[in-house]
Amino acid sequence: MRTFRRGLGRVGVLVVAAAMAALWVVPSTAVAESAPDGGELGRQWTAAHDGPAKYPGPVHIDFDVPITMSDGTVLKANIYRPVDAAGNIVTEPLPTILNLTPYTKFVSLIADLALNIPVLSDALIELVNRFDFAGTPFDSITDLTRALSGGAARTFGADRKLVQHGYTYIVADVRGTGYSQGAWQFFQSREGQDTLEMIDWASKQPWSDGNIGMSGISYSGINQFKAAEQNPPALKAIFPVEGSTDTLTDVAFPGGGLGLFGPLYIAGVDLISNFPDPVGIALGHLDLKWLQDRVATPLEFFDYILMALSLSVDSVPAPLKEQLLPGSSLRSAFTDSHPERIQVPTFAYGGWQDIFASSSARSFADIPLPPERKKLIMGDTYHFNPGSGLGNPGRPPRLDVLQMAWYDKWLKGIDNGIDEYGPVALWQQGERALEQAAGLARERMGSRLSGV
């Protein structure tokens, strides 16, 4: 394993140990050690993503497509399909990428459009790359702006370059958010069932060859882990960015206390979910059932936010306490994760300063796959700037580049060497911390190592 380096951060050595231990307890004879930037293979992945498209026509979008779940609830999706040089929508069945988001497919569309305005988008990325406030009180601005050039925006929305290289891409609003009907479930069992049904639906469409990948950041990354542990037959690869397999610890009770991120997050999702999709409205897709559902549940989980403002844990009102007890639907949604069941090839990105940092490392360690089928990059990033700095000399390739290479390997069967990358590339948090982590991991994992 190689490292890309920086000074000592705030993440404890136990997190580093978890990532390091995974390399020792999973034997491998097939994976070659590679530089963080992937070397010549990395340059080939970048050239493949940024090079001439197989289908160079402007991407076709089917807006606000209704997809009915088994209980009758209708989810809405935008479906991106490639167009050939003659201007025809490609009818050949292609691998399909699914991004299920609570941030609305309209917001994803805005991000997509901003990155695909001819000339302007490249100029924008070049401009933000010129800003470098490193070593000044404003260095965090540099961290944020370089997330754009690190490929995060294309993993959040729909990567049109990916579509033009021969993929169909679906961005769908999860139940109760965006322009989808129903009440927001926040990872509860019905939402998980929706995900499996969406995977099955996508795999059976005439424009799909039956091979499904999943993409997305944060909530959409968590959703990928939850889907992959069910191992649906059509799901062939996932690329979770800043996902978690322990949301109760990471979000609700970070460090053992009530976290502020969760209430603010719920309020934000509630707010944007009460606005209909402007494109859907412009196309005349008036959905009275959607309106009825939003009137019935305008501020889903907001009552729990108010209860969580109690001055102490002992004074938390009974309804919230009941939802936090083992066995409740919400507690199960946040804790009933099983990365040890995942058999789907997984490429994960986490950030040392992100609230999901420790979960990223543990998830990698728990997934029982050989290193060629699971990868982890840990950047020195926060939750709002994943991939910042990627693609620069000595760093891993951009997130959108790695994502396409991962899909090309596991959905198309292209032998591009991505299975030889890593398996872990991390921004080293100080040499002594790494040495301590290695010793601690060996001590704690000794009994397991003896059997390898």
C-alpha positions as CSV (number, residue, x, y, z in Angstrom):
1,M,0.0,0.0,0.0
2,R,1.2,3.5,-0.9
3,T,0.2,6.7,0.8
4,F,-0.3,10.3,-0.1
5,R,0.8,12.4,2.8
6,R,-0.1,15.3,5.0
7,G,0.4,16.2,8.6
8,L,-1.3,14.6,11.6
9,G,-5.1,15.0,11.6
10,R,-7.8,14.6,14.2
11,V,-8.9,11.1,13.5
12,G,-7.8,8.5,16.1
13,V,-5.4,5.7,15.4
14,L,-8.2,3.1,15.9
15,V,-9.7,4.3,12.6
16,V,-6.4,3.9,10.8
17,A,-6.0,0.5,12.4
18,A,-9.3,-0.7,11.1
19,A,-8.3,0.2,7.5
20,M,-4.8,-1.3,8.0
21,A,-6.1,-4.5,9.6
22,A,-8.2,-5.2,6.6
23,L,-5.1,-5.5,4.5
24,W,-3.6,-8.1,6.8
25,V,-6.7,-10.3,7.4
26,V,-7.6,-10.6,3.7
27,P,-5.0,-12.6,1.9
28,S,-4.2,-11.7,-1.7
29,T,-1.9,-13.1,-4.3
30,A,-3.5,-11.4,-7.3
31,V,-3.3,-7.7,-6.5
32,A,-0.1,-5.8,-7.4
33,E,0.9,-2.8,-5.3
34,S,0.3,0.5,-7.2
35,A,1.0,4.1,-6.7
36,P,-1.8,6.4,-5.5
37,D,-2.2,7.9,-9.0
38,G,-2.5,4.5,-10.6
39,G,0.6,5.1,-12.7
40,E,0.2,4.3,-16.4
41,L,-3.1,2.5,-15.7
42,G,-4.5,5.7,-14.0
43,R,-3.6,7.7,-17.0
44,Q,-5.4,5.3,-19.2
45,W,-8.5,5.5,-17.0
46,T,-8.5,9.3,-17.3
47,A,-8.0,9.1,-21.0
48,A,-10.8,6.7,-21.4
49,H,-13.2,8.9,-19.4
50,D,-12.2,12.2,-21.0
51,G,-11.5,10.9,-24.5
52,P,-13.7,10.6,-27.6
53,A,-17.2,9.2,-26.7
54,K,-18.6,6.1,-28.2
55,Y,-21.9,7.9,-28.6
56,P,-21.1,11.5,-29.2
57,G,-24.6,12.9,-29.6
58,P,-26.2,15.1,-27.0
59,V,-27.5,13.0,-24.1
60,H,-31.2,12.4,-24.2
61,I,-33.2,12.8,-21.0
62,D,-36.6,11.3,-20.3
63,F,-37.9,13.6,-17.5
64,D,-40.0,12.7,-14.6
65,V,-40.6,9.0,-15.5
66,P,-43.2,7.4,-13.2
67,I,-42.1,4.0,-11.7
68,T,-44.7,2.2,-9.6
69,M,-43.7,0.3,-6.5
70,S,-45.4,-2.9,-5.3
71,D,-47.5,-1.0,-2.8
72,G,-48.8,1.4,-5.6
73,T,-46.6,4.4,-4.6
74,V,-45.1,6.1,-7.6
75,L,-41.4,7.2,-7.6
76,K,-40.2,9.7,-10.2
77,A,-36.9,9.5,-12.2
78,N,-34.9,11.2,-14.8
79,I,-33.4,8.7,-17.3
80,Y,-30.3,9.7,-19.2
81,R,-29.6,7.8,-22.5
82,P,-26.9,8.0,-25.1
83,V,-27.4,9.4,-28.6
84,D,-25.3,8.3,-31.6
85,A,-23.6,10.6,-34.1
86,A,-26.7,10.5,-36.3
87,G,-28.9,11.9,-33.5
88,N,-30.7,8.6,-32.8
89,I,-31.3,7.5,-29.2
90,V,-29.3,4.3,-28.7
91,T,-31.6,1.3,-28.5
92,E,-28.9,-1.3,-27.8
93,P,-29.3,-2.6,-24.3
94,L,-26.6,-1.1,-22.1
95,P,-25.4,-1.4,-18.5
96,T,-27.4,0.9,-16.3
97,I,-26.4,3.1,-13.3
98,L,-28.9,3.9,-10.6
99,N,-28.7,6.9,-8.2
100,L,-31.5,7.1,-5.6
101,T,-31.4,10.5,-3.9
102,P,-33.4,12.5,-1.3
103,Y,-31.7,15.7,-2.6
104,T,-34.1,15.6,-5.7
105,K,-33.4,14.7,-9.2
106,F,-33.9,18.4,-10.1
107,V,-30.9,19.5,-8.0
108,S,-28.9,16.7,-9.7
109,L,-30.0,18.0,-13.0
110,I,-28.8,21.5,-12.1
111,A,-25.4,20.1,-11.1
112,D,-25.3,18.1,-14.4
113,L,-26.2,21.1,-16.5
114,A,-23.5,23.3,-14.8
115,L,-20.9,20.7,-15.7
116,N,-21.9,20.4,-19.3
117,I,-22.3,23.9,-20.6
118,P,-19.9,23.9,-23.6
119,V,-16.6,25.6,-22.9
120,L,-17.9,27.3,-19.8
121,S,-17.8,24.2,-17.6
122,D,-14.1,23.5,-18.4
123,A,-13.3,27.2,-17.9
124,L,-15.0,27.1,-14.5
125,I,-13.0,24.1,-13.3
126,E,-9.8,25.7,-14.6
127,L,-10.7,28.9,-12.7
128,V,-11.4,27.3,-9.4
129,N,-8.1,25.3,-9.7
130,R,-6.2,28.6,-9.9
131,F,-7.4,29.6,-6.4
132,D,-4.9,28.4,-3.8
133,F,-5.2,29.7,-0.3
134,A,-3.1,27.0,1.2
135,G,-1.2,28.3,4.3
136,T,-3.6,31.2,4.8
137,P,-6.7,31.5,7.1
138,F,-8.8,30.8,4.0
139,D,-7.3,27.5,3.0
140,S,-10.6,25.7,3.5
141,I,-11.9,27.6,0.5
142,T,-9.4,25.8,-1.6
143,D,-10.5,22.4,-0.2
144,L,-14.1,23.2,-1.3
145,T,-13.4,24.5,-4.8
146,R,-11.1,21.6,-5.6
147,A,-13.9,19.1,-4.9
148,L,-15.4,20.3,-8.3
149,S,-12.2,19.3,-10.2
150,G,-11.9,16.1,-8.2
151,G,-15.0,14.6,-9.9
152,A,-17.5,14.8,-7.0
153,A,-20.1,16.7,-8.9
154,R,-20.4,14.0,-11.5
155,T,-20.8,11.3,-8.9
156,F,-23.5,13.4,-7.2
157,G,-25.5,14.0,-10.4
158,A,-25.4,12.2,-13.7
159,D,-22.1,11.9,-15.5
160,R,-22.9,12.6,-19.1
161,K,-19.5,11.4,-20.2
162,L,-20.3,8.1,-18.6
163,V,-23.5,8.0,-20.5
164,Q,-21.8,8.8,-23.8
165,H,-19.4,6.0,-23.3
166,G,-22.2,3.5,-23.3
167,Y,-24.3,3.6,-20.1
168,T,-27.9,4.4,-19.2
169,Y,-28.1,6.5,-16.0
170,I,-31.2,6.9,-13.7
171,V,-31.6,9.5,-11.0
172,A,-34.7,8.9,-8.9
173,D,-36.2,10.7,-5.9
174,V,-36.6,8.3,-3.0
175,R,-40.1,7.8,-1.6
176,G,-41.4,11.0,0.1
177,T,-38.7,13.3,-1.3
178,G,-38.5,15.3,-4.5
179,Y,-41.4,14.6,-6.8
180,S,-41.9,11.0,-5.6
181,Q,-45.1,10.1,-3.8
182,G,-45.4,8.7,-0.3
183,A,-43.8,9.6,3.0
184,W,-40.1,9.8,3.5
185,Q,-38.8,6.6,5.2
186,F,-35.2,7.5,6.1
187,F,-33.7,4.1,5.3
188,Q,-36.5,2.1,6.9
189,S,-37.6,-1.2,5.5
190,R,-40.0,0.1,2.9
191,E,-37.3,2.4,1.4
192,G,-35.0,-0.6,1.2
193,Q,-37.7,-2.6,-0.6
194,D,-38.1,0.3,-3.1
195,T,-34.4,0.2,-3.8
196,L,-34.5,-3.5,-4.6
197,E,-37.6,-3.0,-6.8
198,M,-35.9,-0.2,-8.7
199,I,-32.9,-2.3,-9.4
200,D,-35.1,-5.1,-10.6
201,W,-37.2,-2.7,-12.7
202,A,-34.1,-1.1,-14.3
203,S,-32.6,-4.5,-15.2
204,K,-35.7,-5.5,-17.1
205,Q,-36.1,-2.4,-19.3
206,P,-35.5,-2.8,-23.1
207,W,-32.6,-0.3,-22.9
208,S,-30.9,-2.2,-20.1
209,D,-28.6,-5.3,-20.6
210,G,-29.5,-6.4,-17.0
211,N,-26.2,-5.3,-15.4
212,I,-26.9,-2.6,-12.8
213,G,-24.4,-0.4,-10.9
214,M,-25.2,2.2,-8.2
215,S,-23.7,5.6,-7.6
216,G,-24.1,8.7,-5.4
217,I,-22.9,10.6,-2.4
218,S,-23.7,10.5,1.3
219,Y,-27.4,9.3,1.7
220,S,-27.1,7.7,-1.8
221,G,-23.8,6.1,-0.6
222,I,-25.5,4.6,2.5
223,N,-28.3,3.4,0.2
224,Q,-25.8,1.6,-1.9
225,F,-24.3,-0.3,1.1
226,K,-27.8,-1.3,2.2
227,A,-28.8,-2.6,-1.3
228,A,-25.5,-4.4,-1.7
229,E,-25.9,-6.4,1.5
230,Q,-29.0,-7.9,0.0
231,N,-27.0,-9.0,-3.1
232,P,-29.8,-8.6,-5.7
233,P,-28.8,-10.6,-8.8
234,A,-28.7,-7.6,-11.2
235,L,-26.5,-5.4,-9.0
236,K,-22.9,-5.9,-10.2
237,A,-21.0,-3.0,-8.7
238,I,-21.4,0.0,-6.3
239,F,-19.4,3.2,-5.9
240,P,-20.4,4.7,-2.6
241,V,-18.9,8.2,-1.8
242,E,-19.0,9.1,1.9
243,G,-21.4,6.3,2.8
244,S,-21.9,4.8,6.2
245,T,-22.9,1.4,7.6
246,D,-23.4,2.8,11.2
247,T,-25.6,5.9,10.8
248,L,-26.7,5.8,14.5
249,T,-23.1,6.3,15.7
250,D,-22.0,8.5,12.8
251,V,-25.0,10.9,12.7
252,A,-27.4,10.6,15.7
253,F,-24.8,10.0,18.5
254,P,-21.3,10.9,17.3
255,G,-19.0,10.4,20.3
256,G,-21.9,9.3,22.4
257,G,-23.8,12.6,22.4
258,L,-26.7,13.9,20.4
259,G,-25.3,15.2,17.1
260,L,-26.3,18.5,15.5
261,F,-25.9,17.3,11.9
262,G,-29.0,15.0,12.0
263,P,-31.6,17.6,12.9
264,L,-30.2,20.1,10.4
265,Y,-30.1,17.4,7.7
266,I,-33.7,16.4,8.3
267,A,-34.9,20.0,8.2
268,G,-33.1,20.5,4.9
269,V,-34.6,17.4,3.3
270,D,-38.1,18.3,4.5
271,L,-37.7,21.8,3.1
272,I,-36.7,20.8,-0.5
273,S,-39.2,17.9,-0.6
274,N,-42.2,20.3,-0.4
275,F,-41.4,21.8,-3.8
276,P,-42.5,20.0,-6.9
277,D,-40.1,19.3,-9.7
278,P,-40.1,22.4,-11.9
279,V,-39.4,20.3,-15.0
280,G,-42.2,17.9,-14.2
281,I,-44.6,20.8,-13.7
282,A,-43.5,22.5,-17.0
283,L,-44.2,19.2,-18.8
284,G,-47.7,19.1,-17.4
285,H,-47.0,16.2,-14.9
286,L,-49.3,17.5,-12.2
287,D,-49.4,14.9,-9.5
288,L,-52.3,15.4,-7.0
289,K,-51.3,12.2,-5.1
290,W,-47.9,13.8,-4.5
291,L,-49.6,17.0,-3.2
292,Q,-51.9,15.0,-0.9
293,D,-48.9,13.1,0.5
294,R,-46.9,16.3,1.2
295,V,-49.9,17.9,2.9
296,A,-50.3,14.8,5.0
297,T,-46.6,14.8,6.0
298,P,-45.1,18.2,5.3
299,L,-42.3,18.0,7.9
300,E,-41.4,14.3,8.2
301,F,-39.4,13.5,11.4
302,F,-39.4,17.2,12.4
303,D,-41.2,16.4,15.6
304,Y,-38.2,14.2,16.5
305,I,-35.9,17.2,15.9
306,L,-37.8,19.3,18.4
307,M,-37.7,16.4,20.9
308,A,-33.9,16.1,20.4
309,L,-33.4,19.7,21.6
310,S,-33.9,18.5,25.2
311,L,-31.2,19.7,27.6
312,S,-30.2,16.2,28.5
313,V,-30.6,12.6,27.4
314,D,-32.7,11.9,30.5
315,S,-35.3,14.5,29.5
316,V,-35.8,13.3,25.9
317,P,-39.6,12.8,25.4
318,A,-40.9,9.2,25.3
319,P,-41.8,9.1,21.6
320,L,-38.2,9.8,20.6
321,K,-36.8,7.5,23.2
322,E,-39.0,4.7,21.9
323,Q,-37.7,5.2,18.3
324,L,-34.1,5.0,19.6
325,L,-34.7,1.8,21.5
326,P,-33.5,-1.5,19.9
327,G,-36.2,-3.0,17.8
328,S,-37.9,0.2,16.7
329,S,-38.2,0.8,13.0
330,L,-36.0,3.9,13.0
331,R,-33.4,2.4,15.3
332,S,-33.3,-0.7,13.0
333,A,-32.9,1.5,9.9
334,F,-29.8,3.2,11.5
335,T,-28.2,0.1,13.0
336,D,-29.3,-3.0,11.0
337,S,-26.4,-2.9,8.5
338,H,-24.4,-5.9,7.5
339,P,-21.4,-5.1,5.3
340,E,-20.2,-8.6,6.1
341,R,-22.9,-9.9,3.7
342,I,-21.8,-7.8,0.7
343,Q,-20.7,-9.8,-2.3
344,V,-21.0,-6.9,-4.8
345,P,-17.7,-5.3,-6.0
346,T,-17.4,-2.2,-3.9
347,F,-15.2,1.0,-4.5
348,A,-15.7,3.4,-1.5
349,Y,-14.5,6.9,-0.9
350,G,-14.3,8.4,2.6
351,G,-12.7,11.5,4.2
352,W,-10.7,11.6,7.4
353,Q,-12.5,14.7,8.6
354,D,-16.0,13.4,7.5
355,I,-18.5,12.3,10.1
356,F,-18.5,8.9,8.4
357,A,-14.7,8.5,8.6
358,S,-14.6,5.5,11.1
359,S,-17.5,3.8,9.3
360,S,-15.7,4.0,6.0
361,A,-12.7,2.1,7.4
362,R,-14.8,-0.5,9.3
363,S,-17.0,-1.1,6.2
364,F,-13.9,-1.9,4.1
365,A,-12.6,-4.3,6.7
366,D,-16.0,-6.0,7.1
367,I,-16.8,-6.6,3.5
368,P,-15.6,-10.2,2.9
369,L,-14.2,-9.7,-0.6
370,P,-10.7,-10.1,-1.9
371,P,-8.8,-6.8,-2.5
372,E,-9.4,-6.9,-6.3
373,R,-13.1,-6.7,-5.7
374,K,-13.1,-4.0,-3.0
375,K,-11.3,-0.7,-2.8
376,L,-11.0,2.3,-0.4
377,I,-9.7,5.8,-0.7
378,M,-9.5,8.0,2.4
379,G,-8.9,11.6,1.5
380,D,-8.2,14.4,3.9
381,T,-11.6,15.8,3.3
382,Y,-14.8,16.9,5.0
383,H,-18.4,15.9,4.2
384,F,-18.9,18.8,1.8
385,N,-15.7,18.4,-0.3
386,P,-15.3,14.7,-1.3
387,G,-12.6,14.1,-3.8
388,S,-10.9,17.5,-3.2
389,G,-7.5,17.4,-4.9
390,L,-8.0,14.1,-6.7
391,G,-6.6,14.1,-10.2
392,N,-3.6,16.2,-9.2
393,P,0.0,14.9,-9.5
394,G,0.6,12.1,-7.0
395,R,-3.0,11.8,-6.0
396,P,-5.6,9.2,-7.0
397,P,-7.5,9.8,-10.2
398,R,-10.7,11.8,-10.0
399,L,-13.8,10.2,-8.6
400,D,-15.6,10.3,-11.9
401,V,-12.6,8.6,-13.6
402,L,-12.4,5.9,-11.0
403,Q,-16.1,5.3,-11.1
404,M,-16.2,4.7,-14.8
405,A,-13.2,2.4,-14.6
406,W,-14.9,0.4,-11.9
407,Y,-18.1,0.1,-13.9
408,D,-16.2,-0.8,-17.1
409,K,-14.6,-3.6,-15.2
410,W,-17.6,-5.1,-13.4
411,L,-20.5,-4.2,-15.7
412,K,-18.8,-4.4,-19.1
413,G,-16.1,-6.9,-18.3
414,I,-13.3,-4.7,-19.7
415,D,-9.9,-5.7,-18.4
416,N,-8.6,-2.2,-17.5
417,G,-6.5,-3.1,-14.5
418,I,-8.7,-1.3,-11.9
419,D,-8.8,-4.5,-9.9
420,E,-5.0,-4.1,-9.4
421,Y,-5.4,-0.6,-7.9
422,G,-5.0,-0.1,-4.2
423,P,-6.7,-1.8,-2.4
424,V,-6.3,1.1,0.1
425,A,-5.0,4.6,-0.7
426,L,-5.1,7.0,2.2
427,W,-3.9,10.4,3.1
428,Q,-1.4,9.5,5.8
429,Q,-2.2,11.3,9.1
430,G,1.4,11.4,10.4
431,E,4.1,8.7,10.3
432,R,4.0,7.9,14.0
433,A,0.2,7.6,14.0
434,L,0.5,5.0,11.2
435,E,3.2,3.0,13.0
436,Q,1.0,3.0,16.2
437,A,-2.0,1.9,14.2
438,A,-0.1,-0.9,12.7
439,G,1.1,-2.2,16.0
440,L,-2.4,-1.8,17.6
441,A,-4.0,-3.6,14.6
442,R,-1.6,-6.5,14.9
443,E,-2.2,-6.8,18.6
444,R,-6.0,-6.8,18.3
445,M,-6.2,-8.9,15.2
446,G,-3.5,-11.4,16.2
447,S,-5.9,-14.3,16.7
448,R,-7.4,-13.8,13.2
449,L,-4.0,-13.3,11.6
450,S,-2.8,-16.6,12.9
451,G,-5.3,-18.4,10.6
452,V,-4.4,-16.5,7.4
